[in-house]
């Protein structure tokens, strides 16, 4: 269904994807601040696990950014950017699974 998009529709989707990616990073920075503040108060391993999972999700959002991919001279989802974002998502989920199992 997305193959017949006009250039302006395709660009609008690209801008929307970039906006969402930046919003995820923005919310993650705020959450990172609150989790680090909490960690330094209580020194909880669970909170530290949340910090590392959040960093993985921030990296997922950054590497999913179409403009970052274009900055490296690659098209959207081409080359290494086909797997790097999913690696960071997997790492974040693995960290959360490990932390919650303790």
HUNORDA-V684884 format. One record per backbone hydrogen bond with DSSP energy under -1.0 kcal/mol. CO is the residue of the C=O (numbers start at 1). NH is the residue of the N-H. If there is no record, write none. Layout:
BEGIN
{{CO NH} {CO NH}}
END
This chain:
BEGIN
{{6 10} {7 11} {8 12} {9 13} {10 14} {11 15} {12 16} {13 17} {14 18} {15 19} {16 20} {17 21} {18 22} {19 23} {20 24} {21 25} {22 26} {23 27} {24 28} {25 29} {26 30} {27 31} {28 32} {29 33} {30 34} {31 35} {32 36} {33 37} {34 38} {35 39} {36 40} {38 42} {39 43} {44 48} {45 49} {46 50} {47 51} {48 52} {49 53} {50 54} {51 55} {52 56} {53 57} {54 58} {55 59} {56 60} {57 61} {58 62} {59 63} {60 64} {62 65} {65 69} {66 70} {67 71} {68 72} {69 74} {70 73} {75 78} {78 81} {79 82} {80 83} {80 84} {83 87} {84 88} {85 89} {86 90} {87 91} {88 92} {89 93} {90 94} {91 95} {92 96} {93 97} {94 98} {95 99} {96 100} {97 101}}
END
